[in-house]
Amino acid sequence: IEDLDTEQVNVYLDEVMICQNGGVAPDYTEEAGKTVMSRPEITIHIDLARGDASDTVYTCDLSYDYVKINADYRS
């Protein structure tokens, strides 16, 4: 999104805010993220602060094997 203000973006894994105003949420902990990611299903909520529109996407790209393969490094 060309004119997206990333300093207004918030991201949640279920009830855990992981990104606040474009950076790591002050209260986020790896333990909280790990707890959510261990659940069989999670909701990722991304707030772009651009109005009331919303959409839903279903995916299976976070399978155990996918996460295991990619858990050894961070980008």
MODELLER restraints for C-alpha pairs under 7 A, 6 or more apart:
rsr = mdl.restraints
at = mdl.atoms
rsr.add(forms.Gaussian(group=physical.xy_distance, feature=features.Distance(at['CA:6:A'], at['CA:22:A']), mean=5.12, stdev=0.5))
rsr.add(forms.Gaussian(group=physical.xy_distance, feature=features.Distance(at['CA:7:A'], at['CA:21:A']), mean=4.51, stdev=0.5))
rsr.add(forms.Gaussian(group=physical.xy_distance, feature=features.Distance(at['CA:7:A'], at['CA:22:A']), mean=4.29, stdev=0.5))
rsr.add(forms.Gaussian(group=physical.xy_distance, feature=features.Distance(at['CA:8:A'], at['CA:21:A']), mean=4.33, stdev=0.5))
rsr.add(forms.Gaussian(group=physical.xy_distance, feature=features.Distance(at['CA:8:A'], at['CA:22:A']), mean=5.90, stdev=0.5))
rsr.add(forms.Gaussian(group=physical.xy_distance, feature=features.Distance(at['CA:8:A'], at['CA:48:A']), mean=6.58, stdev=0.5))
rsr.add(forms.Gaussian(group=physical.xy_distance, feature=features.Distance(at['CA:8:A'], at['CA:49:A']), mean=6.08, stdev=0.5))
rsr.add(forms.Gaussian(group=physical.xy_distance, feature=features.Distance(at['CA:9:A'], at['CA:20:A']), mean=6.44, stdev=0.5))
rsr.add(forms.Gaussian(group=physical.xy_distance, feature=features.Distance(at['CA:9:A'], at['CA:21:A']), mean=5.02, stdev=0.5))
rsr.add(forms.Gaussian(group=physical.xy_distance, feature=features.Distance(at['CA:9:A'], at['CA:22:A']), mean=5.03, stdev=0.5))
rsr.add(forms.Gaussian(group=physical.xy_distance, feature=features.Distance(at['CA:9:A'], at['CA:47:A']), mean=5.66, stdev=0.5))
rsr.add(forms.Gaussian(group=physical.xy_distance, feature=features.Distance(at['CA:9:A'], at['CA:48:A']), mean=4.77, stdev=0.5))
rsr.add(forms.Gaussian(group=physical.xy_distance, feature=features.Distance(at['CA:9:A'], at['CA:49:A']), mean=6.39, stdev=0.5))
rsr.add(forms.Gaussian(group=physical.xy_distance, feature=features.Distance(at['CA:10:A'], at['CA:19:A']), mean=5.07, stdev=0.5))
rsr.add(forms.Gaussian(group=physical.xy_distance, feature=features.Distance(at['CA:10:A'], at['CA:20:A']), mean=4.57, stdev=0.5))
rsr.add(forms.Gaussian(group=physical.xy_distance, feature=features.Distance(at['CA:10:A'], at['CA:21:A']), mean=5.67, stdev=0.5))
rsr.add(forms.Gaussian(group=physical.xy_distance, feature=features.Distance(at['CA:10:A'], at['CA:22:A']), mean=6.49, stdev=0.5))
rsr.add(forms.Gaussian(group=physical.xy_distance, feature=features.Distance(at['CA:10:A'], at['CA:46:A']), mean=5.96, stdev=0.5))
rsr.add(forms.Gaussian(group=physical.xy_distance, feature=features.Distance(at['CA:10:A'], at['CA:47:A']), mean=5.12, stdev=0.5))
rsr.add(forms.Gaussian(group=physical.xy_distance, feature=features.Distance(at['CA:10:A'], at['CA:48:A']), mean=6.77, stdev=0.5))
rsr.add(forms.Gaussian(group=physical.xy_distance, feature=features.Distance(at['CA:11:A'], at['CA:17:A']), mean=5.88, stdev=0.5))
rsr.add(forms.Gaussian(group=physical.xy_distance, feature=features.Distance(at['CA:11:A'], at['CA:18:A']), mean=5.71, stdev=0.5))
rsr.add(forms.Gaussian(group=physical.xy_distance, feature=features.Distance(at['CA:11:A'], at['CA:19:A']), mean=4.85, stdev=0.5))
rsr.add(forms.Gaussian(group=physical.xy_distance, feature=features.Distance(at['CA:11:A'], at['CA:20:A']), mean=6.77, stdev=0.5))
rsr.add(forms.Gaussian(group=physical.xy_distance, feature=features.Distance(at['CA:11:A'], at['CA:45:A']), mean=5.70, stdev=0.5))
rsr.add(forms.Gaussian(group=physical.xy_distance, feature=features.Distance(at['CA:11:A'], at['CA:46:A']), mean=4.56, stdev=0.5))
rsr.add(forms.Gaussian(group=physical.xy_distance, feature=features.Distance(at['CA:11:A'], at['CA:47:A']), mean=6.25, stdev=0.5))
rsr.add(forms.Gaussian(group=physical.xy_distance, feature=features.Distance(at['CA:12:A'], at['CA:18:A']), mean=5.53, stdev=0.5))
rsr.add(forms.Gaussian(group=physical.xy_distance, feature=features.Distance(at['CA:12:A'], at['CA:19:A']), mean=6.97, stdev=0.5))
rsr.add(forms.Gaussian(group=physical.xy_distance, feature=features.Distance(at['CA:12:A'], at['CA:44:A']), mean=5.66, stdev=0.5))
rsr.add(forms.Gaussian(group=physical.xy_distance, feature=features.Distance(at['CA:12:A'], at['CA:45:A']), mean=5.05, stdev=0.5))
rsr.add(forms.Gaussian(group=physical.xy_distance, feature=features.Distance(at['CA:12:A'], at['CA:46:A']), mean=6.52, stdev=0.5))
rsr.add(forms.Gaussian(group=physical.xy_distance, feature=features.Distance(at['CA:13:A'], at['CA:36:A']), mean=6.73, stdev=0.5))
rsr.add(forms.Gaussian(group=physical.xy_distance, feature=features.Distance(at['CA:13:A'], at['CA:42:A']), mean=6.76, stdev=0.5))
rsr.add(forms.Gaussian(group=physical.xy_distance, feature=features.Distance(at['CA:13:A'], at['CA:43:A']), mean=5.90, stdev=0.5))
rsr.add(forms.Gaussian(group=physical.xy_distance, feature=features.Distance(at['CA:13:A'], at['CA:44:A']), mean=4.77, stdev=0.5))
rsr.add(forms.Gaussian(group=physical.xy_distance, feature=features.Distance(at['CA:13:A'], at['CA:45:A']), mean=6.59, stdev=0.5))
rsr.add(forms.Gaussian(group=physical.xy_distance, feature=features.Distance(at['CA:14:A'], at['CA:36:A']), mean=6.97, stdev=0.5))
rsr.add(forms.Gaussian(group=physical.xy_distance, feature=features.Distance(at['CA:14:A'], at['CA:42:A']), mean=5.94, stdev=0.5))
rsr.add(forms.Gaussian(group=physical.xy_distance, feature=features.Distance(at['CA:14:A'], at['CA:43:A']), mean=5.00, stdev=0.5))
rsr.add(forms.Gaussian(group=physical.xy_distance, feature=features.Distance(at['CA:14:A'], at['CA:44:A']), mean=6.13, stdev=0.5))
rsr.add(forms.Gaussian(group=physical.xy_distance, feature=features.Distance(at['CA:16:A'], at['CA:32:A']), mean=6.95, stdev=0.5))
rsr.add(forms.Gaussian(group=physical.xy_distance, feature=features.Distance(at['CA:17:A'], at['CA:25:A']), mean=6.22, stdev=0.5))
rsr.add(forms.Gaussian(group=physical.xy_distance, feature=features.Distance(at['CA:17:A'], at['CA:28:A']), mean=6.50, stdev=0.5))
rsr.add(forms.Gaussian(group=physical.xy_distance, feature=features.Distance(at['CA:18:A'], at['CA:24:A']), mean=5.95, stdev=0.5))
rsr.add(forms.Gaussian(group=physical.xy_distance, feature=features.Distance(at['CA:18:A'], at['CA:25:A']), mean=5.16, stdev=0.5))
rsr.add(forms.Gaussian(group=physical.xy_distance, feature=features.Distance(at['CA:18:A'], at['CA:28:A']), mean=5.57, stdev=0.5))
rsr.add(forms.Gaussian(group=physical.xy_distance, feature=features.Distance(at['CA:19:A'], at['CA:25:A']), mean=4.61, stdev=0.5))
